[in-house]
Amino acid sequence: MSDKNQPELIKMADLARQSGVPAPTIKHYIREGLLPPPAKRTSRNMAYYDAAIVPRIRTIKELQRTRFLPLRVIKELLDGSGPGAGIDPEAAITRVLQDMAPSRSKTRTELIEEGMPASELDWFQDLGIVSPTGQGEEQSYVGDDLELVETLNDARKAGITRDMLPPTILEPYVRSIHELVRTEVRMFREGVVPVAGDNLPALAEAATVLSERLVVLLRRKMLVPTLREVLSEEANVERRAPRAKPKTAKTAKPTKKSAPRKKTAPR
């Protein structure tokens, strides 16, 4: 009579079939500590695994495929241990990006003392391009947020005034960058994810760095040709615009002189 409290043990082939994840990938998860070792070994080449880990295998693969999370972060997330414990996948991604960002920070007060207008800091926050922590004047700008604010402040110090570059000009700029990022994500999901396998986390990190370099280089290459294109378009518009006919001075028409009346002799 079998004990119902005993786990259901299955072979690696069955584990792969039920989870939809290839056996080599599952073995890699085991080596990285995301899955428990075999529950039972009958020989060197024959092992049995707890069927209850199938949902965990699916979750790991899904987090890799859709969130591009490194296995280290996924392990902390699923185990409820370490700095990633108890946070959702999006928060885990945020933490990974923060690890890549500079660690410097400054308070709102420090930035204002350095010449950054408080109104512009508020506008950047309303636009959603910076997310300071804390409240009031003790708000802190960390990592990429600080780099962004300081870059804009450096533009002011270099002589690019508010009239030349108003903060509102960033709104269409942010929209354009958002569309670019959507294109990058779509290309990555369609081109890399299906064939990346266990290298997905490393490829995601590499793609992040390389895409930033690619954008900078392409912008540098396209800047002067695009400037010429814009100037040419403006010149064509001016040439096609109807020109007003020059006004000519009106000349007065000569008036006919009436013939003098003949004087009649008095009778």
C-alpha positions in Angstrom: 0.0 0.0 0.0 1.5 3.4 -1.1 1.9 6.3 1.3 -0.2 9.2 0.0 2.1 11.6 1.8 5.0 10.6 -0.3 5.8 12.9 -3.3 5.1 11.7 -6.8 8.5 10.9 -8.4 9.1 11.2 -12.1 12.0 10.9 -14.5 13.7 13.8 -16.1 12.0 13.2 -19.4 8.6 13.4 -17.8 9.6 16.5 -15.9 10.6 18.2 -19.2 7.4 17.0 -20.9 5.1 18.3 -18.1 6.9 21.6 -17.7 7.5 22.3 -21.3 11.1 23.1 -20.6 14.0 21.1 -22.1 15.9 18.7 -19.8 19.3 20.5 -20.3 17.7 23.8 -19.1 16.1 22.0 -16.0 19.6 20.6 -15.2 21.0 24.1 -15.4 18.4 25.4 -13.0 19.4 22.6 -10.6 23.1 23.4 -10.9 22.3 27.1 -10.2 20.3 26.2 -7.1 16.9 27.2 -8.4 15.6 23.6 -8.2 16.2 20.9 -5.6 18.4 17.9 -6.5 16.9 14.6 -7.4 14.6 13.2 -4.7 15.9 9.7 -5.4 18.7 8.0 -7.4 18.6 4.3 -8.3 21.9 4.4 -10.2 24.4 6.9 -11.5 22.4 7.6 -14.6 18.9 7.2 -13.3 17.2 9.8 -11.1 13.7 10.7 -10.0 12.4 14.1 -9.3 9.5 15.5 -7.3 6.7 16.3 -9.7 5.6 19.2 -7.5 8.5 21.3 -8.9 6.8 21.5 -12.3 5.1 24.8 -11.6 8.3 26.3 -10.3 10.1 25.3 -13.5 7.4 27.0 -15.6 7.7 30.1 -13.5 11.4 30.3 -13.8 11.3 30.0 -17.6 8.5 32.6 -17.8 10.4 35.1 -15.8 13.4 34.6 -18.0 11.4 34.8 -21.2 9.1 37.8 -20.4 11.1 39.8 -17.8 14.7 39.0 -18.8 15.6 38.5 -15.1 18.9 36.9 -14.2 18.7 33.5 -12.5 20.1 35.0 -9.3 17.2 37.5 -9.0 14.7 34.8 -9.9 16.0 32.6 -7.1 15.7 35.3 -4.6 12.3 36.2 -5.8 11.0 32.6 -5.6 12.7 31.6 -2.4 11.7 34.8 -0.5 15.3 35.4 0.6 17.8 38.1 0.1 17.3 41.7 -1.0 14.8 40.6 -3.7 12.5 38.8 -1.3 8.8 39.5 -1.5 8.9 41.8 -4.5 7.1 41.4 -7.8 8.9 40.8 -11.1 8.8 44.5 -12.2 10.4 45.5 -8.9 13.1 42.9 -9.4 13.8 44.4 -12.9 14.0 47.8 -11.3 16.5 46.5 -8.8 18.7 45.0 -11.6 18.6 48.3 -13.5 19.6 50.2 -10.3 22.6 47.9 -10.0 23.7 49.0 -13.4 23.1 52.7 -12.7 25.6 55.0 -10.9 25.3 55.0 -7.2 25.7 58.7 -6.5 22.8 60.7 -5.0 21.9 64.3 -4.3 19.1 65.9 -2.4 16.7 68.4 -4.0 18.2 71.2 -1.9 21.7 70.4 -3.2 20.5 70.5 -6.8 18.7 73.8 -6.3 21.8 75.3 -4.7 23.8 74.2 -7.7 21.5 76.2 -10.0 18.7 73.8 -10.9 15.4 75.6 -10.9 12.9 74.0 -8.5 10.1 74.4 -11.2 12.1 72.3 -13.6 12.6 69.6 -11.1 8.9 69.5 -10.5 8.1 69.5 -14.2 10.5 66.5 -14.8 8.8 64.6 -12.0 5.3 65.4 -13.4 6.5 64.2 -16.9 7.6 60.9 -15.3 11.3 61.0 -16.4 12.6 61.2 -12.8 11.4 59.5 -9.7 13.0 61.0 -6.6 12.7 59.3 -3.2 11.7 61.0 0.0 9.6 64.1 0.6 9.9 67.9 0.3 13.3 69.5 0.0 15.0 66.3 1.2 13.9 64.4 -1.8 16.9 62.4 -3.2 17.8 61.9 -6.9 19.8 58.7 -7.4 21.6 57.0 -10.2 20.2 57.7 -13.7 17.7 60.2 -12.3 20.6 62.3 -11.0 22.6 61.9 -14.2 19.6 63.2 -16.2 19.0 66.2 -14.0 22.7 67.1 -13.9 22.9 66.8 -17.7 20.1 69.3 -18.1 21.7 71.6 -15.5 25.0 71.4 -17.3 23.2 72.6 -20.4 22.1 75.7 -18.5 25.6 76.3 -17.3 26.9 76.0 -20.8 24.7 78.9 -21.9 21.8 77.0 -23.3 19.1 79.1 -21.6 15.6 78.2 -20.7 14.4 80.2 -23.8 16.6 78.2 -26.1 15.8 74.8 -24.5 12.6 75.0 -22.4 11.9 71.9 -20.2 8.7 71.3 -22.2 10.8 70.4 -25.2 11.5 67.1 -23.5 8.0 65.9 -23.8 8.1 65.0 -27.5 11.7 63.8 -27.0 10.5 61.4 -24.3 7.7 60.2 -26.6 10.2 59.5 -29.4 12.5 57.6 -27.0 9.5 55.6 -25.8 8.7 54.4 -29.3 12.4 53.6 -29.9 12.5 51.4 -26.7 9.3 49.7 -27.8 11.0 48.8 -31.1 14.0 47.5 -29.2 11.9 45.3 -26.9 9.9 43.9 -29.8 13.1 43.1 -31.8 14.6 41.4 -28.7 11.6 39.3 -28.0 11.1 38.2 -31.6 14.8 37.7 -32.5 16.7 36.8 -29.3 14.3 35.2 -26.8 13.1 32.2 -28.9 16.7 31.0 -29.4 18.5 32.3 -26.3 17.9 29.4 -24.0 19.9 29.6 -20.8 21.9 32.5 -22.1 18.9 34.8 -22.0 19.9 36.8 -18.9 23.4 37.4 -20.1 22.1 38.4 -23.6 19.6 40.7 -22.0 22.3 42.5 -20.1 24.6 42.7 -23.2 21.7 43.9 -25.4 21.0 46.7 -22.9 24.6 48.0 -23.1 25.0 47.5 -26.8 21.7 49.1 -27.7 22.7 52.3 -25.8 26.0 52.4 -27.7 24.2 51.8 -31.0 21.8 54.6 -30.4 24.6 57.1 -29.6 26.6 56.1 -32.7 23.6 56.2 -35.1 22.5 59.6 -33.8 26.1 60.9 -34.3 26.1 59.5 -37.8 22.7 60.9 -38.7 22.9 64.3 -37.1 24.6 66.3 -40.0 22.7 64.5 -42.8 19.4 65.1 -41.1 20.3 68.7 -40.6 20.9 69.1 -44.3 17.6 67.3 -45.0 15.7 69.7 -42.8 17.3 72.7 -44.3 16.6 71.4 -47.8 12.9 70.8 -46.9 12.6 74.3 -45.6 14.2 75.8 -48.7 11.8 73.8 -50.9 8.8 75.1 -48.9 10.0 78.6 -49.4 10.4 78.1 -53.1 7.0 76.7 -53.5 5.3 79.4 -51.5 3.4 81.9 -53.8 5.1 85.2 -54.0 3.1 88.4 -53.6 3.2 90.6 -56.7 4.9 93.9 -56.1 2.6 96.8 -55.7 2.9 99.5 -58.4 2.1 103.1 -57.8 -1.2 104.1 -59.4 -1.0 106.9 -62.0 -3.7 109.4 -62.2 -5.6 109.2 -65.5 -5.4 112.5 -67.5 -8.7 114.4 -67.4 -10.2 115.9 -70.5 -10.1 119.6 -70.6 -13.5 121.0 -71.4 -13.6 123.5 -74.3 -14.1 127.1 -73.3 -17.5 128.5 -73.9 -18.0 130.9 -76.7 -19.0 134.3 -75.6 -22.0 135.7 -77.3 -22.4 139.3 -78.0 -25.2 141.0 -76.2 -28.2 141.8 -78.3 
